[in-house]
């Protein structure tokens, strides 16, 4: 019996070895044929993701399904829902600070008092003069606002009642790549194509390995992309067609794959793209997370990303022969009298879109340009950033909470089980800006890895950046990250470290070395 047992074990081990070698050989042959084994499951065995990933929602007909286990949803009160109302806005601004990678003092092509059409050039980057930054509206240039060290912070246009558009002659979407690139640069849409690594305006001389578009947002109080897409379905598809000509790889569409989702049919039925459904908590909607799980950025390679509004604006260039770029902005947060959605050209005045809806002069309120994790503090005389789709409002947390670190005296969104938020998972909180503590020693806690669904060690990466260790930074995956990817880690950080700021310093270091 003992000999028979040994023989049986030997046979099983031999079979296992044969199957393992066969599986590896299949992967090698697939890669030789150009099949990306990170996207397509090939081999003798089903992938672990297939076994443990859970059942995909019924609305998924084709494409890959990714079930992300890590993340955290910060559920706040003050969500904006339909209907979408037109913005009654007179002033719009284009802000150089919205576009990473350009010189702080660009060359301004207009003067106060000049008349411009939508699509006319306002300024260009001195280091990349071929890239044009254009006016979102027609009207009169009323101010060129400057910031520190005479940098240009805003070029402000007073909009006409009836909009006029610069006439453009779009090439065929099937034109050669060089022709399409030249037109996109000249039209003014190019600055909305973002390149990774570094999360900067795309290099006109680079051909991306892939292009990624996330069609949903999981950040706190995010608006549904269906409001951006509504009425623009044909323009979105046209934009995808154009993007397909700009890469040697694929255009990848990240779609909401959560079981309670109802993604628009335009996303599900999009043509000429690879579709990927993501199911999970925030940051499942981040394009960086989607890139990591679909086709991670290789060394010395680059990928491009766009948001839904930019794809639509690109489609309009070819369908309407004009530059027409709109935002749908959610006024979110409980301090607003009414949480609503406003549609208008990019860069509207905050003072005007919030008029009568909140006391913008109230020192107890803080306006955030974007979501509460990644947005910046702004005042009423500023303008909505070009890349965001929400203006958040919070109560200032300028108070001391006795023993707040010890006792769960006040309900708050938290990953800690100390606070009984997990007992009422659907409760939405009225949060403020209190950090509940000050910066402390940067200790190893393992908190970041619990909420970041990427195969990266963010705490080790942060310390490598602080030490200026370029090689270690690269080895730990800095090229795959942007600030939004670490925003949730910053929220959970016991040490209260400014992780997004540290990451940007690291990305700037890497860019200088490139």
N, C-alpha and C positions, 0 to 999 in steps of 0.2 A: 504493500500500500504506500509506503514512504517513497519508494522509487517511482511509482505511478504519479504521486503528487508532484515530485520534482519534475517529471516529464511534462505534466500538465502545465505547471508554472513556466517551464522553459518555452513551451509552445505558445503560451499567452504572451510572454515577453517578446518572442520572435515576431508574432503577429502585430503587436503594438509597435515594434521597431519598424516593420515593413510599412504599416499605415502612416507612421510619423514621417518616414523618409518620402513616401508617396505624396503626402500632403505638402511637404517642403518643395518637392520637385514641381508639383502643380503650381505653387505660388511663383516659383522661379520662371516657369514657362509663361505664366500669365503676365508677369512683368515684362518679359521679352516681347510679348505681343501688344504691349502698351496698355494693359488692363490694370487700373489702379486697385490693388487688393485692399486698400484702406476704405474704399467706397463699395466695391463689389465683393461679396463673400464668395470666394472660390476655395476649393480644397475638398479633402475627404470628409472633414468634420464640420458641423455647423459652428459658427462663431459663438463665443460666450455671450455676445450681445444678443444674438438671436435666441439663445436659450433663456437668458435671464431678463431680456429687455421688456418683457410684457407684451400684451396684445395691442396691436396698433388700432387706432380709431377706425371706424367703418368708412369714413369719408376719404381715406387714403387709398387711391386707386393705383398709383404708380409712384416710384421714387423710394428713397431709403427712409427708414424710421429710426430715430435716435431717442432712446429713453435715458434722460440724464438723472442721476440719483442725487447729485449735490445741488445746493442752492438754497435760497431763502426768499420768500415773498414778504415784502414789507407792506402791509395792508393799512392804508391811510384813508381817512374820510375826505370827501371833497372831490369825487370823480366827476369829470365832465362828460355828458352824454348828448345825444342828438336833441334837437335839430342843429345843424350847422348854419350859422348866420353869417352874412357878409360883414366884413369889418368896415366900420365907418372911420377910416383912417386917412389923414391928409399927409403925414410925414413918414418917410421911410429912410433907412440908412443902410449903407454897405460898410461893414467894419473890417479893416484888414486883420484885426486880431481874431476874427472868426476862422481864418485860413492859416493853418500851421505851415511853416516852411518858407514864408515870404519875408522879405526885409521889413523891419519896423517902420521905415520911411519909404513907402512906395512913391512912384512918380505919378502925381495927380495931373490928370489931363483936362480938368474942368476948373472953372473959377466960380465964385459966388455970383449969382445972377444969370449964369448960362442956362439955356434951354436944352433939355435932353429928351430923347425918346427912350422907351423901354428897350434895352439892348445896346444903348450907346455906352462907350467906354468911359469909366470914371477914373480909373487908375490902373497901373500895371506894376509888376514886381521888377525892380531894377536888376535883380539877379537872374530873373527869367522873363525878359521883356515881351516874349511872345504870348504869355498868358495874360488875358484881359479880364478885368473885373468890371462888370457892367451894371447899369442902373436897372432895378427891377420894375421901375415905373417911369412914365413920362412926366415932365414937369420942370420946375425951376430948382437949380442947385442953390440952397439957402444957407448952407454952412459947411465948412471944412473944419471939423473939430480936431484939436491936437491934444495929445497926452504928454506923458513924461518925456523929457529930452526931445521935444518937438516932433515926436512920433505922430503919425496920423491915426486917430482913433475912430473917426466917423466921417463919411461923406453923406450929407443929408439932402434929400430931394423932397420938395413940396409937390405932391402929386396933382396932376390935372384931374378935372372931373370926368372928362372923356379921355381914355387912354390912347396913346399913339405908340406904334411899334416900329422899330427899325426894320426895314425890309431886308429879308435874307433869302438867298436862293440855295436851298438844301440840295446836296447831291443825292443820288440814289442810295438807300441803305445797303445796297449790294456793291457799292463802289469800293475801290481798293482802300486798304487801311490808311495809307498816307493821306488820301483825299479826305477821308472821314475825320482823321485827327486834325487836319488843318481847319476844317469847318467847325469842329467842336471848340477849338481854341479861339477862333475868330468870333464865334457866336456868344461866348461868355459863359457857357455851361461847364467848361473844363474845370474850374476851381472846385466844383462839387464832386469831382472824381477823386477819391482819397486812396492813397497808396500805403500799403503796409509792406515791410516794417516802417516804423516811425509815425504812422498816422498823419501824413502830410499831403498837400496837394500833389497829385500824380505827376511824375516826370514825363514830359512829352516825348522823350527819346527812349522810353522803356516800354517793352511789350510785356504785359502781365502774364504770369503763369496761369492764373484764373481770375475771374471776376465774381464777387460775392454780393448778394443783396439779401438783407434780412427784411422780411415783409411783416414782422410783428415785433412788438416791444413789450418786455416783461418788467420794466422798471416801475417804481411806485407811481401810481396815478397816471400811467401811460394811456394814451388815447388809442383807439382801435384804428388800424390802417385802412379799414373799409371806408372811413370818412375821407381819407386822402384820395383813395382810388375812385370814389363815387363820381361817375360821369367822365372818367378819364381812362376807361378800360382799354380803348383802342390805342391811346397814346402810350400807355404802359407797355403793351405788347410791341409797339413800334420801337420804343426805347430798348427793349430786350433784343430785338432784331439787330439794331445798330451795335449794341455792346458785343454781340456774338462775333462781329467782324473785327473787333479790337484785340482779341486774345487768341493765342495759339492753343489755349486749353479750352475750358468750358465756362459758361455763365451758370453759377450755382444759385438757386433760389431757396432761401431758408423760410419754411412755412410753419405756421403754428400747428403743432401736432398734439396739443393737449386735448384730452377727451371732451372737455366742455367747450372747445373752440368751434368756431364756424367760419373758417377762412373763405374769403370770396372765391367764386368759381374762376375768376380771372387768374388768380394765383395757382389754383389746382390744375387748370387747363392750359397754363402758359406753354407756349411752344418754343422749341430751340434752346431749352435750358435743362439742367439737371436739377430735379426737385428733391429736397431733403426736409423731412418733417421732424421737428424737435418738440419733445414732450418733457416738461420739467419746470422747476421753479426758476425764478430770476437767478442767474443771468442767461437763461436759455435763449432769449431773444437777441442777445448781443452777437453781432456779426463775428467778433473775434472768437467766441466760443464755438460758433458754427464752423469757422475755418479750421479750428483745431480738430474737430471731430470728422471733418470731411476730407480735407487736403491740407495738412499743416504746412506752414511756410518753410520751404527748404532754405538752406544756407545760400546766400547770394541771390535768391529768387525774390520776386515781389508779386503781390496780388493787389487788385483794386477793389474798392467797395463803394457802393452808392446806397442812398436811402430811396424809398419809394417815390418821394416827391421829386427827386433829381432825375429818376428814370422817366417819370411822366413829363418833366420839362424837356428832357432830351427827345422824347417822342413828339412833343409839340413842335420842336424845331423842324422836324421832317414832315409832319402832317400839316402844320399851319404856316411854316416858313417865317416864324417869329420867335423871339425869346419871351416866354411867358412862364414864370416860375412862381408858384403859389405855395403857401403854408396853410395847414389847418392847425390852429393853436388852441390847446385846451387851457382855459383858466381854471386851475385846480387848486384845491386846498380849502379848508373850512373858513378862513377869514374872508373869502369872497362872498358877496351877497348872493351871487348866482354863478354856479359853475357851468360854463358854456363853452361851445366850440365856435371859433371864429376863423373864417377863410379870408385870406388876403394875400397880396404879394409878399415876398420874403422881406424881413427886416422892418416890421411896423413899429410905431412909437408905443412904448409901454404906457405912457400917460394917456394916450388916446384909447387903447383897447381896454383899459381898466376904468375909464371915466364913469363915475357913478356906481361902480361895482365894488369898490373898496377904497378906503381912505389911504391913498398912497403916501400921504404925509404923516401917517401914524407911526411914531417911532417904535411901537410895540409890534410892528409887522415887518417881515422880511420877504422881499421878492427874490425869487430864484429863477435865473434864466435857464430853463431846462428842468430836469427832474431833480429831486432833493438829494440824490446821491452824487451826481456829477455836475450839476449846474452851479453857476456863480452868482454871488450876491449882486443885485442891481438896484438902481434907484429909478424914480419915476421919469427922469429926463433921459433915460437910456432907451435902447431899442432891442427887440427880440433877436436873438442870434439866428443866423441863417440856417443852421443845421438842426435846430430843435423844433419840437412840436408841442411844447407846453410851457406855460408860465406858472410857476408854483408860488403859493403864498403860505407862509408859516408864521406862527406867533413866535416872537423872540423869546428865547429861554434864558433870560438874564436874571435868574433867581437861584438861591441856594436851597437845596433839598437836604434837610438834616437826615443823616444816616441813610441817604439814598443808595449808597453803595452796599448797604447791609440789609435793608428792609424793603420789600416790594410795596412801597406806600402808594404808588400811582401806576395804573396800567400803562404799559408802553410796549411798542414793538421791540422784541428782543429775541436773539437766538438762545438766550440762557433759559434754562428750565426753572431758574429761581423765580422768574416772573410767570404767573399762571396764564400767559397768552395761549399756550398750547391747549388749554382746556376749552377755549372758545375760538377755534381756528378761523372762523369767518368774521370775527369782530374787526371793525375798522377803527383805527385810533386817530385821535386828534393830536398829532405830534407837534412838538416845538423844536427849537434849535439848540436846546440844552445838550451838551455833550456828556453830562453826568460824570464829570471828572476831568482832570488835567493830564497832560502828557507825562508818561512815566518811563521807567527803564524798558528797553525793547527786549522783552523776554520771549522765549520760545513757548508757545501755547498750543500749536496745532489748530487754532481757530480758522485760519485762512483756508487750509486744505479741506475743511469740512463744507465750505460754501462755494469753492471755486471748482467747477466741473471741467478742469483741465489737468493734464498730466504734467504739472509744473509745481515747484516748491517755492511759493511766493515769498516766504519769510527769508529763506536763504538768498533769494534773488535780491530782496531789499537790502540785505546786509552787504551783498557784493557790490551793489550800486553805491552804497554809502562809503565803501572802502575803495571805490574807483577801480575795481578789478574787472577790466574789459572782457578778458577771456572767460572768466567765470560767469559774468553776466550773460554772454552769448550762449554758453553751455547750459545755463539754467532757463533759457527760453524767452529772453527779453524781447526778441524780434516778433514774437507771436502776440504781444500784449499792447493794449492801449489803456488809457486811464479808466475808461468805463468798465473794463474787465476786472479791475482791482477795487472798484468802488464799494462793493459789498464786503470785501475783506476789510476795508477801512471802517465800515460801519460796525463790524464785529470786533474790532481791535481793542483789546484790553489796555494796550499801551498808548492808545490814542495817537498813533503815528500817522502823519500825512502821506499815506502810501501813494496816492495819485501824483502828488508833487514830486516825491522821490522817484517814481517811475519815469516821469517826464524828464527829470534831470538825467536819468540813465539813458533814455532814448536819445536825448540831445548829445550825450557823450558818444554813443554808438554812431550817431549820424556824422559827427565830426571825424570819426575814424574811418568812415566808409569811403 
